[in-house]
Amino acid sequence: MTKARTAAIALLAAAATAASADDQIFVGGPAGAVYVADSDTGEFTYFACFCIGPIVSIQPLGSDLLVADSFGGLWQLDGVTGVFETGVWTGLQLVDMVVDGDDALVVTNSGELKRVSLDSGFPTETIPTPEPASSVATFDGRTYVGTTLGGVFSSDDNLEWGLTRYMTASIKTLSPRPEGLIIVDSAGQASVFDWLSGPDTGYYVSPDTVDAAYTGNFNLFTQAPGAVDVFAADTLLLVDTWTLPVEASAIFVRPGNVCKADTNRNGVLEAGDFSAWVAAYNRGDFIADQNNDLAVTPADFSAWVSAFNLGCD
């Protein structure tokens, strides 16, 4: 545990250089366990376990977490205690999942993108994609799909898809951050597609990479053997690598949001923070919870205005 604690402290210390020192890092593993790095102690602790199958995705669901395993289970956990609240079985073999309103968009091991009801687990729609799907993400009202042929496509209605870019191999994971989309393929190549200027030149991470996330000014690439490569988002240079307490199959960072009003998390209070709050509110994202009541409600707008007027240190 000492080694794991040292790793987590280092990672959280790095995150403290941006407006995200209280971010919590959740890691899911192939045995079905979820661990969390506590932002106060810097120690990885056991959060929850289902012990059914490998965890393929951890996503925010209001103040809770929604966890998907490869055997088709969708498990809703209390976002603070990890206590199981409810769950559904989709009957599908899953490789990825993202929350979309009252539903989940899931990618199956046969390359299909499906909409699944979070109430029943029943698939309600098969969404045609240009190529067999391997990963899915949503951001600002758009759906992004990575494919087994290395393509990344986006759509605002899940009907007409536009090409975002091609990578060299099957897309392993997609992870949005405020200024762009993190893309990793199975050959270990990574890229950040800037929402305004398009793709960067790319860089090499590792073919062991299974998932990606971000905290502050850092991109996090989780490796299956149980490590996190931390790259500076601005220079794309490797900052360090830390060992996790378990093998890894998914990662999720819950924003601590030290400066509550900085909802686009770029370190500056600006008009863009309002649209970022609206988008987060519509997604039911943690970052929209401005009054810290562990729920996303209209009252959070008044709390955001007050925080914006107070400013950030």
N, C-alpha and C positions, 0 to 999 in steps of 0.2 A: 504493500500500500504506500510505503514511503516514496518509491520510485514514481508511482502513479500520481501522488500528491505533488511531488516536485514538478512533474510534467505539466500538471494542470495549473500550478501557480505560475510557471513560466508562460504558459499560453495566455492566462488571464492578465498577466503583467504586460504582455505584448499588446493585448487588446486595450489596455488602459491608455495607450497613446492616442486613441481616438475616442469618440463620444460613445463608448460601449464597454466601460470597465465592468459593468454588472451583467454582461451577457452570460447566459447559462448555456453550456455546450452539452447536448444530449448525444450519446453514441449508442446505436443499436448493434447487436452482434448476431452471428449466425446461429447461436443457441437460443435466441428469443429473449435475451435480457437487454434492458436499457439501463445505462449508467448516466449520471449527470455530474458535471463539474460545478460544485457549489461556488458561487461568486464571493462568498464571505470567507470561507476556509481554503478555497483553492483545491479541494480534495474531491476526487471522483468517488461517488457513492452509488450504491445500488438504488435504482429508481423503481423498476417494475420488471416482471418476468412472466412470459406466457409459455415458454418452453415448448412451443408447437413447431415453429419453423423459423428460418432466417428472416430477420427484419429487413424489409426492402425500402421503407420510407417512414419518416417521422414528420408530421405536419401539424401546424397550429389549427385548432378548431375552437374559435372563441378563446376562452381562457384555458381550455383543455388541450390535450394532445391527441391526435389520431395516429395510430401506429398500424402499418400494414405488414403482414408477413407473407412469405412466398406461397403458403398453402391457401391463401385467399381470405384470411381473417382480417377484419378491420376492428381495432380495439380502441375505445375511447377511454382516456385516463384523465383523472384530475390533474390539472397542470401544475399543481403545487405538491400534492402528496403522492401522486403516482397511483392512487387507489383506482381500481377498475370501476368504471361507471356503466358501460354498456358495450356490446359488440355485435357484429353481424358477420356472417360467412357468405362470401360471394360465390363460392363454387368454382372459382377460377384460380389458375396458377399465375401469380403476380410477379412482375419484375419492377414495377414502379407505381406510385400513387400520388395524387395531389388533390387537395380539397377544392371544390368548385361550388360555392353556395351551399345548398342543402344536399349536394351530391358529392361523389368522388369520381375523378377521372382516373382510370387504372389502365396500365399496360400489361397485357398477358404475355406468357412465355411463347405464345404463337404469333406475337407481333400485332395483336389487335388493340385498338384504343376503345375502351368502353366507358359509358357513364353508368354509375352504380348508385342506387338509393342508399343513403346512410341510415334510413329508417328500417329497411328490410334486407339490404345487401343484394337485392335483386338487380341484375343488369337491365337497364331500361333502354339502352341505345348502344349500337355499335357505330362508331364514328369512322367513316372512311378516311384514310390517310394516304398521301402520295406513295409512300413506301412502308414496309413493315416497321412498326414502331418498336422502340427500345427504351424510350424515356419520355417523360412529360413534365411540363412546368407551366405555371400561369403567372402573368404579371400585367397589371394595369388593364385588365379586361381582355387580354389576348392569351391564347393557348399556344404553347411551343412544344413541338414534338421532335425528338431525335429518332433517327431510324437506323436499322441494321446495315444500311448501305452508306452511312456516314452523313446523311443529310439532316439539316435542321430546318424545319418549316414552321410558319406561324399563321394564325387565323384569328379573326375576331368573331367568327360565327360558327366555327368548326365545319364549314362547308367548303369554302374556297381557301386554299392554302398557298401562301407565298414562300419562296425559298429565302431563308436567312443566310445560310452558307453551307458548304460541304467541308467535312473533315476527312482524314485519311482512312478512317476505319469506323466500325459501328459505334454509335454514340452511347457512351456509358452513363452519363448523367448530365442534367441541365440544372442550373441553380441561378435564379435571378438575384442581382444586387441592384442598388438604386440606379447606378449609371450604366449597367449592362448585364448581359447574360453570360454566365460562366458555362463553358462547354468542355467536356472531356470525352475523348474517344478511347476505345479499348486498346489502342496502341500506346496510350500514355501521353498523347498530345493534348494540350489544353489551349483554350482561347477565350478571350472575353470580347463578346460582340457588344460594342458601345451602342446605346440606343440612338445616339445622334450621328456618330461618325463611322459606324460599321466595325468590322473585325480588326483586332490587333494582329501582329505578325505571328502570334502563338508562341508557346514554349513547352518544354518537356516536363512532365511531372513523373508519372510512373504507370506502367501497365497494370499495376496492382490497385490503382485507384478505383474505388467503388462508389464514391459520392463526394459532393462538394458543398461548401457553404461559405459564409463570410462573417467576419466580425470586425467592425470598424474599417480600418484601412488594410485589412489582410484577407486574402483568399485562402480557404482551408480545403485541403485535398486529403480525404481519408483513404488509407490503404488497408486492404483486407487483412494483412498480418497483424494489424493493430498499431498503426502509426498515423500521425497527421503531419503533412508537409504544409508549412506556413509560408506563403508568398506575399510580398508587398504588392498591393493592388496597383500602385502607381508605377513602380519600376519593373514589376513582374520577376523580381529576383527572389530566390529562396532565402528566407530569413532564418529558419531553423526547422528541425524535425523533432517531434516528441513521441514517446512511446505511450500507448494507451494501455489500460489495465486488462483489456479484452481484445479478442479479434473483432474486427469491425465490418459492418455491412451497410450502415446508414449513419448520417450525421444531421443534426438540426441545431441551429443556434437561435435561442429565444432572446430577443433584444431586451437588454436591461434598460437601455434608453435613459442614460444619466441625465441628458438634457431632453426632457419630455417633449418639448415643442419641436425639436429637430427631427421630424418624422421621416425625412428622406435620408437622415443619418449621414450628411456630408460635412458636418461640423460647423455649418453656417445657418443662422435663422434667415429665412427668405420666403418669398411668396410661394415657392415650390413646395414648402412644407405643408401648406394647406391642402393642395391637391394630393400630396402623399398621404395626409391624414384621411381624406375622403376615400382614397383607394383602399387604404388599410381598413377603414371602417366597413366598407362594402365587402371586404374579404373576411371580416371578423377577426382580423389579425391582432396579436397581442399589443403591437405598437400603438394601436388606436385607443388602448385602455389608458386614458390620461389621468383618471382620478383614482387609479390603483384599487378598484373594487373587484378586480378579477372578472369583469364582465365588460363587453363592448356594447355601450348603450348611447342614446342621444346625449346624455349628460356629459359624455366625454368631450363633446365639442366645446362646451363652455369651459371645461377644464383645460382644453388645448389653447383656447383664446387667452385664458389667464396666464398659462405658462409662456405663451408667445410674448405677451406684453411684459412679463417679468424678465425675459431674456435669459441668456445662458452665461455662466462664468467662463 
